[in-house]
Amino acid sequence: AQKVTQAQTEISVVEKEDVTLDCVYETRDTTYYLFWYKQPPSGELVFLIRRNSFDEQNEISGRYSWNFQKSTSSFNFTITASQVVDSAVYFCALLDQGGSEKLVFGKGTKLTVNP
Amino acid sequence: DTAVSQTPKYLVTQMGNDKSIKCEQNLGHDTMYWYKQDSKKFLKIMFSYNNKELIINETVPNRFSPKSPDKAHLNLHINSLELGDSAVYFCASRGTSGKQTEYYNEQFFGPGTRLTVL
């Protein structure tokens, strides 16, 4: 069965610090997709990134970067020079291509960035 | 130009009532979903429809009945509401064709409906 583990329930940092959110996944499928979503206090789910299982290149988008390592089944997310607006709950999710076509979410990591 | 819309955004009701939440997507996607986010923020799939056909039903009580009149709509009807049904319900849609498109396999989420059962 597919499973996503975000071991960090809550993280609190001071503005301008770098912070890494961990995500470990389990799947038996060879083809799958990994996602990160942001849920700010307003409640909507904001798509951040999609990565397929065949693309292990790390990605950088502004202050955000993602480290995908199949060898350790991890897809970690780093925010560089964090800002107060980064405060949110962040979800890692797995979409398998094995037929169920559903997103399996981790339990989320609540990030608080203090001024 | 909202991609996935849900109504209502907030729903407060008494135990035992029946209520519906509507979802519409204008993305031309084939697959739509309902997810439930509980008070601990845990997000879990409830249902999935592909071209109006139910493909996922994740052990949801039969008080919950999804209805898909066409592939752009997936409504959620809940009978005999219970306190434990209080949650945020998210609708989502996903395109399953055009594998080379940038957004293939991305699920687009609606804004959520916060249901409070008193």
Interface residues (C-beta under 8 A of the other chain):
Chain A: Y33 F35 Y37 Q39 G43 E44 L45 F47 R50 N52 V89 F91 A93 L95 S100 E101 K102 L103 V104 F105 K107 G108 K110
Chain B: T31 Y33 Y35 K40 K41 F42 L43 K44 I45 S48 N50 I55 I56 E58 V88 F90 A92 R94 T96 N105 E106 Q107 F108 F109 P111 G112 R114
